[in-house]
Amino acid sequence: MKHKHKFETLSHPGITSEIMEHGIQAAEIRKCESCDKQTIFLMTRHGHWVPLFDETESGANDILLS
């Protein structure tokens, strides 16, 4: 059963100048309070937090592209 993740921050890894050149301002490792899933969130230069990996599940209608 799917649920909406409610993430809490575990840590703030350091950001190098090379990464900042690509528009990343900060990073956080977060964990869901109910399922313990951990993921990395990045803050863009516009101040938006986005997950590093897209969490889409494959479905029966998906097409595998190679």
N, CA, C and O atoms as CSV, one atom per row, in Angstrom:
chain,resi,resn,atom,element,x,y,z
A,1,MET,N,N,0.839,-1.178,0.000
A,1,MET,CA,C,0.000,0.000,0.000
A,1,MET,C,C,0.890,1.250,0.000
A,1,MET,O,O,1.833,1.346,0.786
A,2,LYS,N,N,0.590,2.189,-0.870
A,2,LYS,CA,C,1.380,3.412,-0.961
A,2,LYS,C,C,0.931,4.402,0.092
A,2,LYS,O,O,-0.236,4.430,0.481
A,3,HIS,N,N,1.856,5.201,0.540
A,3,HIS,CA,C,1.539,6.279,1.465
A,3,HIS,C,C,2.329,7.517,1.075
A,3,HIS,O,O,3.285,7.432,0.305
A,4,LYS,N,N,1.938,8.641,1.594
A,4,LYS,CA,C,2.672,9.876,1.347
A,4,LYS,C,C,3.793,9.947,2.378
A,4,LYS,O,O,3.547,9.916,3.584
A,5,HIS,N,N,5.031,10.044,1.887
A,5,HIS,CA,C,6.183,10.089,2.786
A,5,HIS,C,C,6.174,11.391,3.588
A,5,HIS,O,O,5.888,12.465,3.059
A,6,LYS,N,N,6.490,11.268,4.855
A,6,LYS,CA,C,6.667,12.430,5.722
A,6,LYS,C,C,8.122,12.380,6.193
A,6,LYS,O,O,8.461,11.675,7.143
A,7,PHE,N,N,8.977,13.150,5.500
A,7,PHE,CA,C,10.412,13.081,5.738
A,7,PHE,C,C,10.852,13.983,6.883
A,7,PHE,O,O,10.332,15.084,7.071
A,8,GLU,N,N,11.824,13.486,7.641
A,8,GLU,CA,C,12.512,14.279,8.657
A,8,GLU,C,C,13.987,14.306,8.287
A,8,GLU,O,O,14.505,13.335,7.737
A,9,THR,N,N,14.661,15.398,8.581
A,9,THR,CA,C,16.061,15.564,8.217
A,9,THR,C,C,16.960,14.786,9.173
A,9,THR,O,O,16.829,14.891,10.392
A,10,LEU,N,N,17.885,13.997,8.596
A,10,LEU,CA,C,18.864,13.262,9.384
A,10,LEU,C,C,20.196,13.992,9.449
A,10,LEU,O,O,20.811,14.077,10.512
A,11,SER,N,N,20.647,14.527,8.295
A,11,SER,CA,C,21.941,15.211,8.269
A,11,SER,C,C,22.028,16.153,7.075
A,11,SER,O,O,21.218,16.098,6.150
A,12,HIS,N,N,23.034,17.015,7.126
A,12,HIS,CA,C,23.315,17.989,6.061
A,12,HIS,C,C,24.738,17.756,5.555
A,12,HIS,O,O,25.687,18.304,6.118
A,13,PRO,N,N,24.902,16.945,4.493
A,13,PRO,CA,C,26.252,16.735,3.951
A,13,PRO,C,C,26.813,18.038,3.385
A,13,PRO,O,O,26.060,18.896,2.926
A,14,GLY,N,N,28.119,18.180,3.418
A,14,GLY,CA,C,28.773,19.366,2.875
A,14,GLY,C,C,28.665,19.435,1.362
A,14,GLY,O,O,28.577,18.410,0.685
A,15,ILE,N,N,28.673,20.648,0.842
A,15,ILE,CA,C,28.587,20.894,-0.603
A,15,ILE,C,C,29.910,21.496,-1.066
A,15,ILE,O,O,30.411,22.448,-0.467
A,16,THR,N,N,30.469,20.937,-2.131
A,16,THR,CA,C,31.724,21.453,-2.674
A,16,THR,C,C,31.456,22.606,-3.638
A,16,THR,O,O,30.331,22.795,-4.100
A,17,SER,N,N,32.482,23.357,-3.927
A,17,SER,CA,C,32.335,24.475,-4.863
A,17,SER,C,C,31.983,23.972,-6.269
A,17,SER,O,O,31.263,24.647,-7.006
A,18,GLU,N,N,32.490,22.783,-6.645
A,18,GLU,CA,C,32.155,22.220,-7.961
A,18,GLU,C,C,30.662,21.942,-8.072
A,18,GLU,O,O,30.063,22.181,-9.120
A,19,ILE,N,N,30.061,21.441,-7.007
A,19,ILE,CA,C,28.628,21.151,-7.029
A,19,ILE,C,C,27.840,22.455,-7.042
A,19,ILE,O,O,26.812,22.547,-7.713
A,20,MET,N,N,28.300,23.450,-6.321
A,20,MET,CA,C,27.610,24.743,-6.300
A,20,MET,C,C,27.601,25.387,-7.679
A,20,MET,O,O,26.669,26.122,-8.008
A,21,GLU,N,N,28.620,25.126,-8.491
A,21,GLU,CA,C,28.667,25.656,-9.852
A,21,GLU,C,C,27.524,25.113,-10.706
A,21,GLU,O,O,27.163,25.723,-11.712
A,22,HIS,N,N,26.953,23.977,-10.317
A,22,HIS,CA,C,25.836,23.369,-11.050
A,22,HIS,C,C,24.485,23.797,-10.485
A,22,HIS,O,O,23.451,23.260,-10.881
A,23,GLY,N,N,24.484,24.746,-9.575
A,23,GLY,CA,C,23.236,25.297,-9.067
A,23,GLY,C,C,22.708,24.659,-7.797
A,23,GLY,O,O,21.602,24.982,-7.364
A,24,ILE,N,N,23.474,23.758,-7.187
A,24,ILE,CA,C,23.050,23.125,-5.940
A,24,ILE,C,C,23.562,23.965,-4.777
A,24,ILE,O,O,24.761,24.227,-4.677
A,25,GLN,N,N,22.660,24.387,-3.901
A,25,GLN,CA,C,23.026,25.244,-2.774
A,25,GLN,C,C,23.200,24.487,-1.465
A,25,GLN,O,O,23.978,24.906,-0.608
A,26,ALA,N,N,22.484,23.373,-1.299
A,26,ALA,CA,C,22.549,22.599,-0.056
A,26,ALA,C,C,22.028,21.194,-0.326
A,26,ALA,O,O,21.395,20.934,-1.350
A,27,ALA,N,N,22.308,20.287,0.619
A,27,ALA,CA,C,21.817,18.914,0.521
A,27,ALA,C,C,21.366,18.452,1.903
A,27,ALA,O,O,21.899,18.886,2.925
A,28,GLU,N,N,20.378,17.567,1.913
A,28,GLU,CA,C,19.904,16.967,3.153
A,28,GLU,C,C,19.638,15.489,2.915
A,28,GLU,O,O,19.127,15.102,1.864
A,29,ILE,N,N,19.984,14.672,3.890
A,29,ILE,CA,C,19.567,13.278,3.885
A,29,ILE,C,C,18.345,13.222,4.785
A,29,ILE,O,O,18.396,13.631,5.945
A,30,ARG,N,N,17.239,12.708,4.240
A,30,ARG,CA,C,15.975,12.662,4.977
A,30,ARG,C,C,15.462,11.233,5.052
A,30,ARG,O,O,15.754,10.404,4.191
A,31,LYS,N,N,14.682,10.957,6.114
A,31,LYS,CA,C,14.094,9.635,6.332
A,31,LYS,C,C,12.605,9.783,6.579
A,31,LYS,O,O,12.177,10.672,7.315
A,32,CYS,N,N,11.814,8.911,5.964
A,32,CYS,CA,C,10.367,8.915,6.183
A,32,CYS,C,C,10.084,8.399,7.589
A,32,CYS,O,O,10.633,7.381,8.010
A,33,GLU,N,N,9.224,9.109,8.308
A,33,GLU,CA,C,8.898,8.740,9.681
A,33,GLU,C,C,8.153,7.411,9.781
A,33,GLU,O,O,8.266,6.723,10.796
A,34,SER,N,N,7.390,7.033,8.744
A,34,SER,CA,C,6.600,5.808,8.859
A,34,SER,C,C,7.227,4.573,8.215
A,34,SER,O,O,7.056,3.469,8.732
A,35,CYS,N,N,7.951,4.727,7.097
A,35,CYS,CA,C,8.504,3.530,6.436
A,35,CYS,C,C,10.033,3.468,6.478
A,35,CYS,O,O,10.615,2.500,5.988
A,36,ASP,N,N,10.689,4.466,7.043
A,36,ASP,CA,C,12.157,4.518,7.187
A,36,ASP,C,C,12.921,4.626,5.867
A,36,ASP,O,O,14.135,4.423,5.849
A,37,LYS,N,N,12.235,4.942,4.757
A,37,LYS,CA,C,12.920,5.154,3.476
A,37,LYS,C,C,13.795,6.401,3.600
A,37,LYS,O,O,13.347,7.443,4.080
A,38,GLN,N,N,15.047,6.280,3.159
A,38,GLN,CA,C,15.957,7.426,3.178
A,38,GLN,C,C,16.207,7.896,1.755
A,38,GLN,O,O,16.304,7.093,0.828
A,39,THR,N,N,16.309,9.206,1.597
A,39,THR,CA,C,16.594,9.781,0.285
A,39,THR,C,C,17.344,11.094,0.468
A,39,THR,O,O,17.353,11.678,1.552
A,40,ILE,N,N,17.968,11.542,-0.608
A,40,ILE,CA,C,18.734,12.790,-0.601
A,40,ILE,C,C,17.903,13.870,-1.279
A,40,ILE,O,O,17.354,13.655,-2.360
A,41,PHE,N,N,17.815,15.027,-0.642
A,41,PHE,CA,C,17.150,16.190,-1.220
A,41,PHE,C,C,18.206,17.261,-1.481
A,41,PHE,O,O,19.131,17.441,-0.688
A,42,LEU,N,N,18.060,17.965,-2.596
A,42,LEU,CA,C,18.984,19.032,-2.966
A,42,LEU,C,C,18.225,20.351,-3.067
A,42,LEU,O,O,17.092,20.389,-3.548
A,43,MET,N,N,18.857,21.433,-2.608
A,43,MET,CA,C,18.262,22.757,-2.758
A,43,MET,C,C,18.846,23.425,-3.990
A,43,MET,O,O,20.064,23.548,-4.122
A,44,THR,N,N,17.966,23.859,-4.897
A,44,THR,CA,C,18.399,24.529,-6.118
A,44,THR,C,C,18.742,25.992,-5.821
A,44,THR,O,O,18.467,26.495,-4.732
A,45,ARG,N,N,19.333,26.649,-6.782
A,45,ARG,CA,C,19.688,28.065,-6.604
A,45,ARG,C,C,18.460,28.937,-6.411
A,45,ARG,O,O,18.573,30.080,-5.967
A,46,HIS,N,N,17.272,28.402,-6.745
A,46,HIS,CA,C,16.029,29.149,-6.575
A,46,HIS,C,C,15.372,28.875,-5.228
A,46,HIS,O,O,14.275,29.367,-4.962
A,47,GLY,N,N,16.040,28.086,-4.367
A,47,GLY,CA,C,15.530,27.817,-3.030
A,47,GLY,C,C,14.519,26.692,-2.938
A,47,GLY,O,O,13.848,26.556,-1.915
A,48,HIS,N,N,14.388,25.875,-3.987
A,48,HIS,CA,C,13.443,24.755,-3.972
A,48,HIS,C,C,14.169,23.471,-3.580
A,48,HIS,O,O,15.257,23.189,-4.082
A,49,TRP,N,N,13.562,22.695,-2.681
A,49,TRP,CA,C,14.090,21.382,-2.318
A,49,TRP,C,C,13.504,20.341,-3.252
A,49,TRP,O,O,12.286,20.270,-3.414
A,50,VAL,N,N,14.363,19.525,-3.874
A,50,VAL,CA,C,13.916,18.464,-4.780
A,50,VAL,C,C,14.646,17.166,-4.423
A,50,VAL,O,O,15.811,17.196,-4.027
A,51,PRO,N,N,13.956,16.019,-4.565
A,51,PRO,CA,C,14.634,14.744,-4.309
A,51,PRO,C,C,15.656,14.464,-5.411
A,51,PRO,O,O,15.429,14.798,-6.574
A,52,LEU,N,N,16.769,13.856,-5.042
A,52,LEU,CA,C,17.811,13.534,-6.016
A,52,LEU,C,C,17.317,12.499,-7.027
A,52,LEU,O,O,17.656,12.570,-8.208
A,53,PHE,N,N,16.511,11.532,-6.559
A,53,PHE,CA,C,15.992,10.478,-7.435
A,53,PHE,C,C,14.486,10.607,-7.538
A,53,PHE,O,O,13.806,10.843,-6.539
A,54,ASP,N,N,13.959,10.450,-8.758
A,54,ASP,CA,C,12.520,10.492,-8.997
A,54,ASP,C,C,11.913,9.190,-8.493
A,54,ASP,O,O,12.409,8.108,-8.807
A,55,GLU,N,N,10.850,9.290,-7.720
A,55,GLU,CA,C,10.237,8.104,-7.135
A,55,GLU,C,C,8.993,7.697,-7.902
A,55,GLU,O,O,7.875,7.805,-7.397
A,56,THR,N,N,9.193,7.231,-9.118
A,56,THR,CA,C,8.068,6.736,-9.902
A,56,THR,C,C,8.169,5.226,-9.962
A,56,THR,O,O,9.254,4.669,-10.127
A,57,GLU,N,N,7.035,4.574,-9.827
A,57,GLU,CA,C,7.002,3.121,-9.884
A,57,GLU,C,C,6.599,2.682,-11.279
A,57,GLU,O,O,5.815,3.343,-11.959
A,58,SER,N,N,7.147,1.560,-11.684
A,58,SER,CA,C,6.789,1.004,-12.977
A,58,SER,C,C,5.384,0.445,-12.916
A,58,SER,O,O,4.958,-0.117,-11.907
A,59,GLY,N,N,4.684,0.608,-14.003
A,59,GLY,CA,C,3.334,0.073,-14.081
A,59,GLY,C,C,3.193,-0.829,-15.287
A,59,GLY,O,O,4.125,-0.966,-16.080
A,60,ALA,N,N,2.041,-1.438,-15.428
A,60,ALA,CA,C,1.796,-2.362,-16.529
A,60,ALA,C,C,1.838,-1.647,-17.870
A,60,ALA,O,O,2.121,-2.279,-18.887
A,61,ASN,N,N,1.563,-0.335,-17.901
A,61,ASN,CA,C,1.525,0.410,-19.158
A,61,ASN,C,C,2.856,1.048,-19.524
A,61,ASN,O,O,2.955,1.707,-20.559
A,62,ASP,N,N,3.886,0.865,-18.694
A,62,ASP,CA,C,5.186,1.463,-18.983
A,62,ASP,C,C,5.865,0.745,-20.144
A,62,ASP,O,O,5.659,-0.449,-20.361
A,63,ILE,N,N,6.666,1.483,-20.873
A,63,ILE,CA,C,7.418,0.956,-22.010
A,63,ILE,C,C,8.895,1.039,-21.665
A,63,ILE,O,O,9.370,2.088,-21.229
A,64,LEU,N,N,9.619,-0.041,-21.851
A,64,LEU,CA,C,11.055,-0.064,-21.614
A,64,LEU,C,C,11.762,0.472,-22.846
A,64,LEU,O,O,11.629,-0.077,-23.940
A,65,LEU,N,N,12.519,1.556,-22.659
A,65,LEU,CA,C,13.279,2.132,-23.763
A,65,LEU,C,C,14.748,1.802,-23.584
A,65,LEU,O,O,15.277,1.878,-22.475
A,66,SER,N,N,15.405,1.437,-24.668
A,66,SER,CA,C,16.832,1.126,-24.579
A,66,SER,C,C,17.627,1.960,-25.546
A,66,SER,O,O,18.850,1.833,-25.610
